[in-house]
């Protein structure tokens, strides 16, 4: 009789060198107890955590991603460095949700060098949460390979997302409240849908069409997108010369 083994999640942690990493070190030296699921990647600043880092971690098999930085307004290099981490995390969560990855798998916390016990408490809570979510894909009810494919499409858009963020999605007030209000606003939602999520869906469609000629219906079913959305995106892609219809009215990607 096979013995069931306990699920041990893989948590990739991007830790700021000066605060959160030092807090983790203090937790270890002080022998505060927490599960050994965290795989630490030390960075000089949490603002260095690129969207690509987050997506790649999940693509490579992480069950959860943790970002730990200095408290807001206490960044060691730039008073706005950890605000960049906050903005990237909120954007990443929106994208994860759009591609049906549970956004609770991504977590951002502020931990100072003297908060070893706080770090241990966060790790205990995060480990419990990751275990309850289960292996990547289980709480989503979607095959891991499919989720990874969706994240690859998102990852290909990262340079474009950075440009859009810099030019069109500037946060007017650099405070925690200001960021959360901006990212929850109708103005942001409209721009985000138009400038990022639509491009992400189009990227997924192009990846689907490149495999073989397909119908619009097959795209809608295969990607889980609304038929009207697919029709709109196909119209835009055709106008850009990226796809065309063959004599059987199936879609073909431009060479």
NUROTOR-85561 format. One record per atom (N, C-alpha, C, CB): residue in three letters; z, x, y. Coordinates in steps of 0.05 Angstrom, whole numbers, plus 5000, padded with zeros to 4 digits. Glycine has a CB too. Example, Ala and Ser with C-alpha at 12.3 -4.5 7.8 and 13.67 -1.06 7.14 Angstrom:
% NUROTOR-85561
ALA515652644886 ALA515652464910 ALA515652644934 ALA518152264911 SER514252574955 SER514352734979 SER515752585001 SER511452824988 
//
This chain:
% NUROTOR-85561
UNK500050174976 UNK500050005000 UNK500050185025 UNK502549815000 UNK498050125042 UNK497850295066 UNK500050225086 UNK495050245080 UNK501050435098 UNK503250395118 UNK502050385146 UNK505350625116 UNK502650175161 UNK501550145188 UNK502750355206 UNK502149865199 UNK501050485221 UNK501950695240 UNK502150575268 UNK500050935239 UNK504150675282 UNK504550585310 UNK502350695328 UNK507350665320 UNK501250525345 UNK499250605364 UNK500550795385 UNK497950365378 UNK499251025389 UNK500251225408 UNK498051255429 UNK500951495395 UNK498251135452 UNK496151145472 UNK495751415484 UNK496750945495 UNK493251475491 UNK492551715506 UNK492451645536 UNK489851835496 UNK494251765551 UNK494351715580 UNK493551975594 UNK497151615589 UNK491351965610 UNK490552195625 UNK491852175653 UNK487452215627 UNK493252385661 UNK494652375686 UNK493552585706 UNK497552415682 UNK492752505729 UNK491952685751 UNK494252705770 UNK489352585765 UNK495552935771 UNK498052975786 UNK497753175809 UNK500253065767 UNK498653085832 UNK498753265856 UNK500653495850 UNK499753105881 UNK499753735856 UNK501253985850 UNK503953985864 UNK499654225859 UNK504053905889 UNK506453945906 UNK508653735902 UNK505653955934 UNK507853495894 UNK509853285892 UNK510153185863 UNK509153055910 UNK508153035854 UNK508352895828 UNK508653095805 UNK506052715823 UNK507053315806 UNK507253515784 UNK509953645785 UNK504953725787 UNK510953705809 UNK513653815811 UNK515753615802 UNK514253905840 UNK515353365807 UNK517153155798 UNK517153135767 UNK516452885810 UNK514753165755 UNK514553165726 UNK515953415714 UNK511553165717 UNK515753635728 UNK517053885719 UNK520153845720 UNK516254125736 UNK521053725741 UNK523953675744 UNK524853485722 UNK524553555772 UNK523253285715 UNK524053095694 UNK524353245668 UNK521952875691 UNK522553435663 UNK522753595638 UNK525153775638 UNK520253755634 UNK525553915660 UNK527854105662 UNK530453945659 UNK527754255689 UNK530553705671 UNK532953545670 UNK533253395644 UNK532953345693 UNK531253425626 UNK531353285600 UNK531452985601 UNK533653395583 UNK530052875622 UNK529852585623 UNK527852505601 UNK528952485651 UNK528452295587 UNK526852215564 UNK524552025571 UNK528652085543 UNK522152095561 UNK519851915564 UNK517851995542 UNK518551925592 UNK516151805533 UNK514351855511 UNK512252075518 UNK512851605503 UNK511452235497 UNK509652455502 UNK506652385502 UNK510152675481 UNK505952165515 UNK503152075514 UNK501452175537 UNK503151765514 UNK502752295557 UNK501252375581 UNK499852645577 UNK503152395605 UNK497252655584 UNK495752895584 UNK495252975613 UNK492952865568 UNK496553185622 UNK496653245651 UNK494353415660 UNK499253375658 UNK493153335682 UNK491153505696 UNK492253535724 UNK488253365697 UNK492953785731 UNK494153845757 UNK492053895778 UNK496054095755 UNK492253755800 UNK490453795823 UNK492153865848 UNK488853535828 UNK490953995867 UNK492454065891 UNK493153825908 UNK490954275907 UNK491653605906 UNK492153375922 UNK491053125907 UNK490753395950 UNK492552905909 UNK491652655896 UNK489052555908 UNK493752445898 UNK488452635933 UNK485952555946 UNK483552685933 UNK486052625975 UNK484052885916 UNK481853025902 UNK480952865877 UNK482753305893 UNK482452655870 UNK481652495846 UNK479252325853 UNK484052315837 UNK476952425843 UNK474352295848 UNK474052045830 UNK472052485843 UNK472451855839 UNK471851625821 UNK470751715794 UNK469851435835 UNK469151925795 UNK468052025770 UNK470152115751 UNK466052255776 UNK472352235761 UNK474552325743 UNK475652085728 UNK476752455760 UNK476051865742 UNK477151625730 UNK475351505709 UNK477751405752 UNK472751475716 UNK470951355697 UNK470551535673 UNK468151305711 UNK470351795677 UNK469951985656 UNK472351985636 UNK469552265667 UNK474751955647 UNK477151955630 UNK476951725610 UNK479651925647 UNK476151485620 UNK475851255602 UNK473451295583 UNK475450995618 UNK471351405593 UNK468951445575 UNK469651635553 UNK466651565592 UNK471351835558 UNK472052035538 UNK474351945520 UNK472852295552 UNK475351705524 UNK477351605504 UNK480151545514 UNK477451785483 UNK480651565540 UNK483251505550 UNK483851205548 UNK483551595580 UNK486351145541 UNK487150865540 UNK488350775567 UNK489250825518 UNK489150965583 UNK490150905610 UNK489851155627 UNK493150815609 UNK489651115653 UNK489451345672 UNK491551305693 UNK486551345685 UNK493051525698 UNK495151535718 UNK494551735740 UNK497851605704 UNK494951645765 UNK494551825788 UNK497251835802 UNK492351725807 UNK498352085805 UNK500852125819 UNK500652305842 UNK502952225799 UNK501552215865 UNK501352375889 UNK503852375907 UNK498952285906 UNK503752515929 UNK505952505948 UNK506152225961 UNK505452725971 UNK508452165971 UNK508851915985 UNK506951906009 UNK511751875993 UNK506151666017 UNK504351636040 UNK505551766065 UNK503751346044 UNK503751896080 UNK504452036104 UNK506052296099 UNK506051856123 UNK506052386074 UNK507452636067 UNK505652826051 UNK509952566050 UNK503052796056 UNK501052976042 UNK501353256053 UNK498152866046 UNK501153456035 UNK501653736043 UNK499153866057 UNK502353896019 UNK496853746053 UNK494453866064 UNK493253706088 UNK492353896043 UNK493453446085 UNK492153266104 UNK493853016104 UNK489153216098 UNK494752926127 UNK496452686127 UNK494952436115 UNK497352616155 UNK492352466111 UNK490852246100 UNK489952286071 UNK488452186117 UNK490752506059 UNK489752576032 UNK490452366011 UNK490852836023 UNK492952276012 UNK493752075992 UNK492651795999 UNK496752065989 UNK491951746024 UNK490551506030 UNK487751496017 UNK490251466061 UNK486551726015 UNK484051746000 UNK484451665971 UNK482752026002 UNK486651755959 UNK487251685932 UNK487751385929 UNK489751835922 UNK489051265949 UNK489550975949 UNK486950825950 UNK491450895972 UNK485250905969 UNK482650775972 UNK480950795946 UNK481050885995 UNK480851035935 UNK479251075910 UNK480350905887 UNK479251365902 UNK482950885886 UNK484150725864 UNK483550435867 UNK487250765864 UNK483750325891 UNK483150045896 UNK480149985890 UNK483849965924 UNK478450165898 UNK475550135892 UNK475050145862 UNK473850345907 UNK476350345849 UNK475950375820 UNK476950135805 UNK477450625810 UNK479150015813 UNK480149775800 UNK478249545802 UNK482849695812 UNK476949515825 UNK474949305829 UNK472549345810 UNK474049285858 UNK471749595808 UNK469449655791 UNK470149615762 UNK468449935796 UNK472549705754 UNK473349675726 UNK473449375719 UNK476149795722 UNK474549215737 UNK474648925732 UNK471948805729 UNK476248785755 UNK470048905746 UNK467248795745 UNK465848855719 UNK465648915768 UNK466449085707 UNK465249155681 UNK466949085658 UNK464549465680 UNK468948915663 UNK470748795642 UNK472648985629 UNK469048675621 UNK473349205644 UNK475549375635 UNK478049285649 UNK474949685641 UNK480149245634 UNK482749155646 UNK483649345667 UNK484849125624 UNK483749255693 UNK484549435715 UNK487349535712 UNK484149305741 UNK489049405696 UNK491749495692 UNK491849765677 UNK493349285677 UNK489649845666 UNK489550105653 UNK489550345672 UNK487050125635 UNK489150285698 UNK489250485719 UNK491650435737 UNK486550475736 UNK493150655741 UNK495650625757 UNK496050855776 UNK498050605738 UNK496850795800 UNK497450985821 UNK500350965830 UNK495550955846 UNK501751195831 UNK504551195840 UNK505051435858 UNK506451195816 UNK506951405876 UNK507751625893 UNK510451735882 UNK508051535923 UNK510551995877 UNK512952125866 UNK513452385881 UNK512752165835 UNK515752425893 UNK516352675906 UNK517352885887 UNK518352635929 UNK517453135896 UNK518353355879 UNK521253315869 UNK518153625893 UNK522853165884 UNK525653135877 UNK526152875861 UNK527353125901 UNK524052735853 UNK524352475840 UNK523752495810 UNK522552265853 UNK525052675796 UNK524652715768 UNK525252465752 UNK526252945757 UNK527452335759 UNK528252095744 UNK526251865749 UNK531052005752 UNK525151845774 UNK523151645780 UNK520651695763 UNK522451645810 UNK519851955760 UNK517452015744 UNK517951925715 UNK516852315745 UNK520251975704 UNK520851895677 UNK520851595674 UNK523652005668 UNK521851455693 UNK521951165692 UNK519051055693 UNK523551045716 UNK517351175710 UNK514551085711 UNK513151135685 UNK513051225734 UNK513551365673 UNK512351435647 UNK513251245625 UNK512851725640 UNK515751175625 UNK516750985605 UNK515450715608 UNK519850965606 UNK515250625633 UNK514050365638 UNK511050365632 UNK514550285668 UNK509650585641 UNK506850605636 UNK506250625606 UNK505650845651 UNK507850775591 UNK507450795563 UNK507750525549 UNK509351005551 UNK509750375557 UNK510150105545 UNK507749925552 UNK512749985556 UNK506849945577 UNK504549785585 UNK502049865569 UNK504049815615 UNK501550125566 UNK499150215552 UNK499250135523 UNK498950525554 UNK501550145511 UNK501850055483 UNK501349755480 UNK504650125472 UNK502249605499 UNK501849315498 UNK498849245502 UNK503549175519 UNK497449395518 UNK494549355522 UNK492949425498 UNK493549505546 UNK494049625482 UNK492649705458 UNK490449915464 UNK491549475443 UNK489049995443 UNK486950195447 UNK484850085467 UNK485550255420 UNK483550265481 UNK481450195500 UNK479450005487 UNK480050455511 UNK479149775499 UNK477249575489 UNK478649345475 UNK475349705470 UNK481049385465 UNK482349175449 UNK483248945467 UNK484749285434 UNK484548995489 UNK485348775507 UNK482948655521 UNK487348875528 UNK480748805523 UNK478348695535 UNK476748525515 UNK476548925545 UNK477148575489 UNK475648425469 UNK472648505468 UNK475848135474 UNK472148755476 UNK469348855477 UNK469249125462 UNK468348885507 UNK467049175449 UNK466749435435 UNK467049665454 UNK464049445420 UNK468349875445 UNK468850115461 UNK466150225471 UNK470350325446 UNK464150245454 UNK461550355461 UNK460250205484 UNK459650365437 UNK460549935484 UNK459449775505 UNK460849825532 UNK459649475498 UNK463549845531 UNK465049905555 UNK464350175566 UNK468049885550 UNK464050365548 UNK463250635557 UNK460550635570 UNK463350835533 UNK458650475559 UNK456050455571 UNK456150345599 UNK454150285553 UNK457850145603 UNK458150025630 UNK459350225649 UNK459849765628 UNK461250375640 UNK462450575657 UNK460550805663 UNK464950685644 UNK458750875645 UNK456751075650 UNK454950975673 UNK455051135625 UNK454250725673 UNK452550615695 UNK454050635721 UNK451850325689 UNK456650575721 UNK458350595745 UNK458450885754 UNK461150485740 UNK458751065735 UNK459051345742 UNK456551455755 UNK459651505716 UNK454251355747 UNK451751455759 UNK451551365789 UNK449351335744 UNK453051165796 UNK452951065824 UNK455051195842 UNK453450765824 UNK456651375831 UNK458851495847 UNK457851625873 UNK460351695831 UNK455751795873 UNK454851905899 UNK454151695919 UNK452452095894 UNK452851475910 UNK452051255928 UNK454551115938 UNK450251065913 UNK456551075920 UNK459050935928 UNK460451095950 UNK460850895904 UNK460551355947 UNK461851525967 UNK460451495994 UNK461751825958 UNK457851485994 UNK456351456019 UNK456951186032 UNK453351486014 UNK456950976016 UNK457450706026 UNK460350686036 UNK457050496004 UNK462250806022 UNK464950806031 UNK465250936058 UNK466750936010 UNK463951166061 UNK464151316086 UNK462851166110 UNK462951596083 UNK460551036104 UNK459050916126 UNK459650626131 UNK456150946120 UNK460350476110 UNK460550186114 UNK463350066107 UNK458550046098 UNK464950216092 UNK467450116083 UNK469850266093 UNK467550106052 UNK469750336119 UNK471950486131 UNK474350306135 UNK471050606158 UNK476750396128 UNK479150246132 UNK480050286160 UNK481350336112 UNK480450066176 UNK481050096204 UNK483850206210 UNK480849826218 UNK485750156193 UNK488550236198 UNK489550396174 UNK490349996204 UNK490450646178 UNK491350816156 UNK494350776151 UNK490751116163 UNK494950546139 UNK497650486129 UNK497350356102 UNK499250306150 UNK499450356086 UNK499350226060 UNK498549926063 UNK502050256045 UNK499949796082 UNK499349516087 UNK496449476097 UNK501349396107 UNK495549656115 UNK492849636125 UNK490749666104 UNK492449846146 UNK491249846085 UNK489349886063 UNK489249636045 UNK490150136046 UNK491549536038 UNK491549316019 UNK490549056032 UNK494449266009 UNK490949016058 UNK489848786072 UNK486848816074 UNK491048766100 UNK485849056080 UNK482949096082 UNK481549046056 UNK482349376092 UNK482649166034 UNK481349136008 UNK481548855996 UNK482449335989 UNK483348686008 UNK483648415998 UNK482148216017 UNK486548335996 UNK480848316038 UNK479648146058 UNK476948036048 UNK479248296084 UNK476147806060 UNK473547686053 UNK471347866063 UNK473347406066 UNK471747996086 UNK469648176096 UNK469048406077 UNK470448286123 UNK471248526066 UNK470848736047 UNK469548636021 UNK473548876040 UNK470448406011 UNK469448295987 UNK466448245989 UNK470848035979 UNK465548136011 UNK462648096015 UNK461048346015 UNK462147946040 UNK461948546030 UNK460548796031 UNK460648936004 UNK461848976052 UNK462848935990 UNK463149065965 UNK461248945944 UNK466049055955 UNK461148675944 UNK459348545925 UNK456448625930 UNK459648235926 UNK455648615956 UNK452948665964 UNK452148965961 UNK452548585993 UNK453849145969 UNK453149425970 UNK453749575944 UNK454549555993 UNK455649495929 UNK456449645905 UNK456049485879 UNK459349725908 UNK457249255877 UNK457049105852 UNK454249025845 UNK458848865852 UNK452648945865 UNK449848875859 UNK448349125849 UNK448548765885 UNK448849355862 UNK447449595853 UNK448349675825 UNK448049825873 UNK450849625819 UNK451849685792 UNK450449515771 UNK454949645790 UNK450149255777 UNK448749075758 UNK445849165755 UNK448848785768 UNK444549245777 UNK441849335776 UNK441549595760 UNK440649385804 UNK443549765762 UNK443550015746 UNK443749945716 UNK445850195755 UNK445449755710 UNK445749675682 UNK443149545671 UNK448149475679 UNK441849385688 UNK439349265680 UNK437249475675 UNK438349065702 UNK437049675692 UNK435049885688 UNK435650045662 UNK435150085712 UNK438150095656 UNK438850225631 UNK438050065607 UNK441750285630 UNK438249795610 UNK437549615588 UNK434549605584 UNK438649335593 UNK433049585606 UNK430149565605 UNK428849825595 UNK429049495632 UNK430150055601 UNK428950305592 UNK428850345562 UNK430550535605 UNK430550195547 UNK430650225518 UNK428150115506 UNK433050095506 UNK427249885515 UNK424849755505 UNK424149515522 UNK425149665475 UNK421649425522 UNK420949185538 UNK422548945529 UNK417949125535 UNK423648805548 UNK425348575542 UNK424748345561 UNK428348655544 UNK425748105554 UNK425447875571 UNK427847855590 UNK425147615555 UNK427647695611 UNK429847645629 UNK432147515614 UNK428947475653 UNK431547335596 UNK433647205580 UNK435247405563 UNK432446995563 UNK433847595551 UNK435147795535 UNK436947975551 UNK433047965520 UNK436148025576 UNK437848185594 UNK440348035601 UNK436348255620 UNK440147785608 UNK442447615614 UNK444347605591 UNK441547335622 UNK443247565567 UNK445047545543 UNK446147815536 UNK443447425520 UNK444548025537 UNK445448285528 UNK447548405547 UNK443148465526 UNK447348355573 UNK449148475592 UNK451348285601 UNK447648565616 UNK451248035592 UNK453247835600 UNK453147765629 UNK455947945593 UNK450747765641 UNK450447705669 UNK449247415672 UNK448547905683 UNK449947295694 UNK448947025701 UNK445847035703 UNK450246915726 UNK444446845691 UNK441446855693 UNK440446855722 UNK440346615679 UNK441746715740 UNK440846715768 UNK441246985781 UNK442346495784 UNK443447125773 UNK443847395783 UNK441747585773 UNK446647495775 UNK441147555747 UNK439047725735 UNK436347685749 UNK438747665705 UNK435647425754 UNK433147365767 UNK433047495795 UNK432747065770 UNK435247475810 UNK435247595837 UNK435047905835 UNK437947525851 UNK436448025816 UNK436348315814 UNK433548405805 UNK438448415794 UNK432348255787 UNK429648325777 UNK427648315800 UNK428748145754 UNK427948115817 UNK426148095840 UNK426348335858 UNK426847835856 UNK428848425863 UNK429248665880 UNK428148915867 UNK432248695886 UNK428548945841 UNK427649175826 UNK424549185825 UNK428749185798 UNK423348955823 UNK420448935822 UNK419249005849 UNK419448655814 UNK420548915871 UNK419648985898 UNK419849285903 UNK421348825919 UNK421749415890 UNK422049705893 UNK420249855875 UNK424949785888 UNK418749715858 UNK416849845840 UNK418249975816 UNK415350045854 UNK420749895810 UNK422150015788 UNK421749885761 UNK425150025794 UNK420849625762 UNK420149485737 UNK417549325742 UNK422449295728 UNK416349235721 UNK414049065723 UNK413748895697 UNK411449225728 UNK412248685699 UNK411848505676 UNK409248585662 UNK411848215684 UNK409248605635 UNK406848665621 UNK405348405615 UNK407348815595 UNK403248415599 UNK401548175594 UNK403047965578 UNK399048255579 UNK405248035564 UNK406847845549 UNK409147735566 UNK407847965524 UNK409247805591 UNK411347725610 UNK414147835602 UNK411547425611 UNK414048075589 UNK416548215584 UNK416848435604 UNK416748325555 UNK419248515609 UNK419848715630 UNK419548995619 UNK422548675641 UNK418449175635 UNK418049455628 UNK418949615652 UNK415049515621 UNK420449835646 UNK421350015667 UNK419050195675 UNK423750185658 UNK418850245701 UNK416750435711 UNK417250705700 UNK416650445742 UNK415150855695 UNK415451125684 UNK416751315704 UNK412651235675 
//
